[in-house]
Amino acid sequence: MLPFKYDIFVTKVAIKAGINGLDVAQEEDQFALDEEAKKAGITYIAGLGATLGITSVLSRYGADRLDTVYKIEIAFAPFGRVAPALGLLYTTL
């Protein structure tokens, strides 16, 4: 895990290399690279952290398999260390 300041750089490298990827965080500038990623034929998802990221993806996955969805409620509680990686420690501080 890298500090946030590298997010846009990593996204651009993934597009240039033609590699699918994801980022658990996001910078607003990453979303501006959507068309470039599509032209490169890759999928790059920014902001796929615990919440709202992966929980939103899993909610959609489940909802697509149901006839009707009236409401989705998400309860979140962190578990584990605050800084499991040096990059996250740097970003947290």
N, C-alpha and C positions, 0 to 999 in steps of 0.2 A: 504494500500500500504506500503510495506516494503522497506527499503534501498536495493540497488543492492547487497550488501554483503550477503544477505540471499537467493538470487535467486537459487543457486545450491542446498542449503539445502532443500528449499521448493520443488524443483523438485524431489529430492531423496525421500522425505517423501511421495509425491503424488504417486510415483511409488510403494513404499513399501506398501502403503495403498490401492493401486488399484483404485485410484481416477483420473478421467479425470481432466485436468486443463489447464490453460494458464497463461502466464506471460506477462505483458505489456512491460517489458524490456527483456534483455537477457544477459547472460554471455556465452562466447564461449564454456565453459565446459559443458553447458547444452545440446548442440547438440551431444556430445559424449554419452549421455544417451538414444539416440533414440532406439537402439536395446533392451536395458533393459526395456524401456517403452512398446515396442511392445510385448516382452515376457510376460509382466505383463498384456497385453490386454488393455492397456489404450492409450488414446491420450493426449499428453501434448504438447502444442504449446508455444514456447518461442518467444519473440520479436513481440508480437501482439499489440503493441502500435498503436497510431493513424496512423503514416506514418513511415515506409512502411508497417507496420503490417496489421491492419484491412482493410486498403484500398487495399492492395494486395489480401486479401481473398475475398473481395467484387468484385474486378475486375475479379478475376478468376470465381467467381460464375456467374457473368453476361456474361462473355466470353463463358462459357460452354453452355449457352443457345442461342448463336448466331451461324449462319452458318460460318461466317468469321469475324475475328477481325484483322484489319490492324494496329491499334495503340491504345494505352490507354494513356491518359494524365491525370495527377493528379495535381490539384492545392490545396495547403494546407495553411490554415490560422488558428492559434490557437485561441481559444475562451475561456474565463474564467480566473480563477486565475492561477498564475504561480505555486503555491504550494497548491493544494487542500487537501493535507494530510501531516501529520508530516513526514512520510517516504519519500515522494517526496521532501519535503523541505530539509530534511537531504541529500538526494541524489543530489539535485540541488546545494546545498552549497558545 
